[in-house]
Amino acid sequence: MTVIEILVGRIMPYITFIVFLWGIYFKIRQWNKAPQGKMTLYPASSTAGEKWKRIFKEILVFESLFKGNKVLWGGTWLFHATLALIIVGHSRVVTDFPLIWKALGMGTEDVNTFSHIVGGFAGVVILVMGIYLLFRRMSVQRVKEISDWEDYFMIGLILAIVVTGDIMRFVTHFDLAQSREYFTALVTFGRAAVPSDPAFLTHYFLGQLLVIYIPFSKFLHIPGVFYSKSILYQE
């Protein structure tokens, strides 16, 4: 086992997990302590049910963005939806959801084919959407003026993760069984070989770097939006 495999596959995952949880806890604690100003949108929701309905509608379909810029909405929504699909797909390295596939009447070969097609399509779509968002940030003057190094770093990091993931999908064809064995051992503090594929190690390192960075970056708009929208839609 090489030094890189030990650092990326044995040590860094636990550091990533601890830093991520601590960072999320720290941020939520900050948000809870922050004073809330009166920024209610008019007309305000009359009931708690209507309030949360509007919040989830905003989070799931980006309603405000759709009303403001439909072209940007299309690219942004597709990017986030594909990213969510990819995150769910990555859970296959831990479990294969046999009960779900059995209920759908799909065998192992069917599942692998489905995963290859959907995963490959998602990898291409998110790459195209990521490039589009980067190009827009660099070419649209009003967006360029409010962008800083962090905006470009975040998009660049995501694109690097996507590219290495696509290399694993279309070029090196990583071993799912070996990866599942490794991640199972990682969760149970067992012993298993770290996949030695350079594309996997690079993808894995960048992914962990992203997870560490999330609590301290603009990426945290994902959970943070619950706070901002709940304030805006309160009475």
C-alpha positions as CSV (number, residue, x, y, z in Angstrom):
1,M,0.0,0.0,0.0
2,T,1.4,3.4,-1.1
3,V,1.7,6.5,1.1
4,I,-1.0,8.2,-1.1
5,E,-3.4,5.2,-0.5
6,I,-2.8,5.4,3.2
7,L,-3.4,9.1,3.4
8,V,-6.3,9.4,1.0
9,G,-7.9,6.0,1.8
10,R,-7.1,5.4,5.5
11,I,-6.6,8.7,7.3
12,M,-8.3,11.4,5.4
13,P,-11.9,9.9,5.4
14,Y,-12.1,10.1,9.2
15,I,-10.7,13.6,9.3
16,T,-13.2,14.6,6.6
17,F,-16.1,13.2,8.6
18,I,-15.1,14.9,11.9
19,V,-14.4,18.3,10.2
20,F,-17.7,18.2,8.3
21,L,-19.8,17.4,11.3
22,W,-18.1,20.0,13.5
23,G,-18.3,22.6,10.7
24,I,-22.1,22.0,10.2
25,Y,-22.7,22.1,13.9
26,F,-20.7,25.3,14.2
27,K,-22.6,27.0,11.4
28,I,-26.0,25.9,12.6
29,R,-25.2,27.2,16.1
30,Q,-24.2,30.5,14.5
31,W,-27.4,30.8,12.5
32,N,-29.5,30.0,15.6
33,K,-27.8,32.7,17.6
34,A,-28.0,35.4,14.8
35,P,-30.7,38.0,15.3
36,Q,-33.6,37.7,12.8
37,G,-34.8,41.0,11.3
38,K,-38.3,41.6,10.0
39,M,-37.8,40.7,6.3
40,T,-41.2,39.2,5.6
41,L,-42.4,38.9,2.0
42,Y,-45.9,40.2,1.4
43,P,-48.4,38.6,1.4
44,A,-47.1,36.3,4.1
45,S,-48.3,32.7,4.5
46,S,-51.3,32.5,6.8
47,T,-50.5,29.1,8.2
48,A,-47.4,27.1,9.0
49,G,-48.4,24.5,6.4
50,E,-48.5,27.2,3.7
51,K,-45.2,28.6,4.8
52,W,-43.3,25.3,4.6
53,K,-45.0,24.5,1.3
54,R,-43.6,27.7,-0.2
55,I,-40.2,27.0,1.3
56,F,-40.0,23.5,-0.2
57,K,-41.4,24.7,-3.5
58,E,-38.6,27.3,-3.6
59,I,-35.9,24.7,-2.6
60,L,-37.1,22.0,-5.0
61,V,-38.0,24.0,-8.1
62,F,-36.3,27.3,-7.5
63,E,-39.5,29.2,-8.0
64,S,-38.0,32.7,-7.6
65,L,-35.3,32.1,-10.1
66,F,-37.8,30.7,-12.6
67,K,-39.8,33.9,-12.4
68,G,-36.6,36.0,-12.8
69,N,-34.5,34.2,-15.4
70,K,-35.8,31.1,-17.1
71,V,-32.6,30.4,-19.0
72,L,-30.5,30.5,-15.9
73,W,-33.2,28.6,-14.0
74,G,-33.0,25.7,-16.6
75,G,-29.2,25.4,-16.3
76,T,-29.1,25.8,-12.5
77,W,-32.0,23.4,-11.8
78,L,-30.6,20.7,-14.2
79,F,-27.2,21.1,-12.5
80,H,-28.6,20.6,-9.0
81,A,-31.0,17.9,-9.9
82,T,-28.2,15.9,-11.7
83,L,-25.9,16.5,-8.7
84,A,-28.6,15.1,-6.4
85,L,-29.0,12.0,-8.7
86,I,-25.3,11.4,-8.7
87,I,-25.1,11.7,-4.9
88,V,-27.9,9.1,-4.6
89,G,-26.1,6.9,-7.1
90,H,-22.9,7.0,-5.1
91,S,-24.7,5.1,-2.3
92,R,-24.2,2.0,-4.4
93,V,-20.7,1.7,-3.1
94,V,-22.3,0.9,0.3
95,T,-25.4,-1.0,-0.6
96,D,-27.2,-2.0,-3.7
97,F,-30.8,-1.7,-2.5
98,P,-31.7,-5.3,-3.3
99,L,-35.4,-5.0,-2.1
100,I,-36.0,-2.1,-4.5
101,W,-34.5,-3.8,-7.5
102,K,-36.4,-7.0,-6.7
103,A,-39.7,-5.1,-6.5
104,L,-38.9,-3.6,-9.9
105,G,-38.1,-7.1,-11.3
106,M,-34.5,-6.2,-12.1
107,G,-31.6,-8.6,-11.8
108,T,-27.9,-7.9,-11.2
109,E,-27.1,-7.4,-14.9
110,D,-30.2,-5.2,-15.3
111,V,-29.1,-3.0,-12.4
112,N,-25.5,-2.7,-13.7
113,T,-26.7,-1.7,-17.1
114,F,-29.2,0.8,-15.7
115,S,-26.5,2.3,-13.5
116,H,-24.1,2.5,-16.4
117,I,-26.6,4.3,-18.6
118,V,-28.0,6.7,-16.0
119,G,-24.7,7.3,-14.3
120,G,-23.0,8.0,-17.6
121,F,-25.7,10.3,-18.8
122,A,-25.7,12.2,-15.4
123,G,-21.9,12.5,-15.6
124,V,-22.1,14.1,-19.1
125,V,-25.0,16.4,-18.2
126,I,-23.4,17.8,-15.0
127,L,-20.1,18.4,-16.9
128,V,-21.9,20.4,-19.6
129,M,-24.0,22.3,-17.0
130,G,-20.9,23.0,-14.9
131,I,-19.1,24.4,-18.0
132,Y,-22.1,26.5,-18.8
133,L,-22.3,28.0,-15.3
134,L,-18.6,28.7,-15.4
135,F,-18.8,30.3,-18.9
136,R,-21.8,32.5,-17.7
137,R,-19.9,33.6,-14.7
138,M,-16.9,34.7,-16.8
139,S,-18.9,36.2,-19.7
140,V,-21.9,38.0,-18.2
141,Q,-20.6,41.3,-17.0
142,R,-23.0,41.8,-14.0
143,V,-22.3,38.3,-12.8
144,K,-18.5,38.7,-13.4
145,E,-18.5,41.8,-11.2
146,I,-19.9,40.1,-8.2
147,S,-17.8,36.9,-8.5
148,D,-14.7,36.3,-6.4
149,W,-12.0,33.6,-6.3
150,E,-14.3,31.4,-4.2
151,D,-16.9,31.2,-6.9
152,Y,-14.4,30.1,-9.5
153,F,-12.7,27.7,-7.0
154,M,-16.0,26.0,-6.2
155,I,-17.0,25.5,-9.8
156,G,-13.5,24.4,-10.7
157,L,-13.4,21.8,-7.8
158,I,-16.8,20.4,-8.9
159,L,-15.7,20.2,-12.5
160,A,-12.5,18.4,-11.4
161,I,-14.5,15.9,-9.4
162,V,-16.9,15.4,-12.4
163,V,-14.1,14.9,-14.9
164,T,-12.3,12.3,-12.7
165,G,-15.6,10.6,-12.1
166,D,-16.3,10.4,-15.8
167,I,-12.8,9.0,-16.4
168,M,-13.7,6.2,-13.9
169,R,-17.0,5.7,-15.7
170,F,-15.9,5.7,-19.3
171,V,-12.1,4.9,-19.3
172,T,-10.8,3.0,-16.3
173,H,-14.1,1.3,-15.3
174,F,-13.6,1.1,-11.5
175,D,-14.3,-2.1,-9.6
176,L,-17.6,-1.7,-7.8
177,A,-17.2,-4.8,-5.7
178,Q,-13.7,-3.8,-4.5
179,S,-15.0,-0.2,-3.7
180,R,-18.0,-1.6,-1.8
181,E,-15.7,-3.9,0.2
182,Y,-13.4,-1.0,1.0
183,F,-16.2,1.5,2.1
184,T,-17.9,-1.2,4.2
185,A,-14.6,-1.8,6.0
186,L,-14.1,1.9,6.4
187,V,-17.5,2.3,8.1
188,T,-17.0,-0.7,10.4
189,F,-13.3,0.1,11.1
190,G,-12.3,-3.1,9.3
191,R,-9.4,-3.9,7.0
192,A,-9.7,-3.9,3.2
193,A,-7.5,-2.9,0.3
194,V,-7.8,0.7,-0.8
195,P,-8.6,0.8,-4.6
196,S,-5.3,1.7,-6.3
197,D,-6.8,3.2,-9.5
198,P,-5.2,6.7,-9.9
199,A,-8.5,8.1,-11.2
200,F,-10.3,6.7,-8.1
201,L,-7.8,8.1,-5.7
202,T,-7.9,11.5,-7.4
203,H,-11.7,11.6,-7.5
204,Y,-11.8,10.4,-3.9
205,F,-9.3,13.0,-2.7
206,L,-11.2,15.8,-4.4
207,G,-14.5,14.6,-3.1
208,Q,-13.2,14.6,0.5
209,L,-11.7,18.1,-0.1
210,L,-15.2,19.3,-1.2
211,V,-16.8,17.8,1.9
212,I,-14.3,19.4,4.2
213,Y,-14.8,22.7,2.4
214,I,-18.6,22.7,2.4
215,P,-19.2,24.0,6.0
216,F,-17.0,27.0,5.5
217,S,-18.0,28.0,2.0
218,K,-20.9,29.2,-0.1
219,F,-21.8,25.5,-0.7
220,L,-23.6,25.7,2.6
221,H,-26.5,27.5,0.9
222,I,-28.0,24.0,0.6
223,P,-29.1,23.8,4.3
224,G,-28.8,27.5,4.8
225,V,-31.7,28.2,2.4
226,F,-34.1,26.7,5.0
227,Y,-33.1,29.5,7.4
228,S,-33.3,32.3,4.9
229,K,-36.6,31.2,3.4
230,S,-38.3,30.5,6.8
231,I,-37.4,34.1,7.8
232,L,-38.7,35.6,4.5
233,Y,-42.0,33.7,4.6
234,Q,-42.8,34.2,8.3
235,E,-45.7,36.5,9.3
